[in-house]
Amino acid sequence: MKIKIITLLFILLSQTISSQCAMCKAVVENGDADMAEGINSGITFLMLFPYLFLAIGIIIYYRNKKRDAKKL
């Protein structure tokens, strides 16, 4: 039941999420080069966190696996 509710929420909220891209595009097209550079830097900054969390997860998994191998 929880999966169905979460899936429904993603479907309903997907249009809102897509609209944000159009807003950023309009700002960049009407703005100057400094504004576009700032938005690109912000996007790069936001992309950092998923990769950071993935790297931390892999490190934790590797350390736990290594610790379990020593116990055997």
C-alpha positions in Angstrom: 0.0 0.0 0.0 2.8 2.4 0.8 4.4 1.8 -2.6 1.2 2.7 -4.3 0.9 5.9 -2.4 4.5 6.9 -3.0 4.1 6.1 -6.8 0.9 8.2 -6.9 2.7 11.1 -5.2 5.6 10.9 -7.7 3.1 10.9 -10.6 1.2 13.9 -9.3 4.2 15.9 -8.4 6.2 15.2 -11.6 4.5 18.1 -13.5 5.5 20.5 -10.8 9.1 19.2 -10.9 9.3 19.6 -14.7 8.0 23.2 -14.6 11.0 24.3 -12.5 13.3 23.5 -15.4 11.3 25.8 -17.7 11.6 28.6 -15.2 15.3 28.3 -14.9 15.7 28.2 -18.7 13.6 31.4 -19.1 15.7 33.2 -16.5 19.0 32.2 -18.2 17.7 33.1 -21.7 16.6 36.6 -20.5 19.6 37.2 -18.2 23.2 38.0 -18.8 26.3 35.7 -18.8 27.0 36.2 -15.1 23.5 35.0 -14.1 23.9 31.9 -16.4 27.2 31.1 -14.8 25.7 31.4 -11.3 22.9 29.0 -12.2 25.4 26.5 -13.7 27.4 26.7 -10.5 24.3 26.1 -8.4 23.4 23.1 -10.5 26.9 21.7 -10.2 26.7 22.3 -6.4 23.4 20.4 -6.2 24.7 17.5 -8.2 27.5 17.1 -5.6 25.3 15.7 -2.9 23.9 12.5 -4.6 27.4 11.5 -5.5 28.7 12.3 -2.1 26.0 10.2 -0.4 26.7 7.4 -2.9 30.4 7.5 -2.1 29.8 7.5 1.7 27.4 4.5 1.3 30.1 2.6 -0.7 32.7 3.4 1.9 30.5 2.2 4.8 29.6 -0.9 2.9 33.3 -1.7 2.1 34.3 -1.1 5.8 31.5 -3.4 7.1 32.4 -6.1 4.6 36.0 -5.9 5.5 35.3 -6.0 9.2 33.0 -9.1 8.7 35.7 -10.8 6.7 38.2 -10.3 9.7 35.7 -11.9 12.1 35.6 -15.1 10.1 
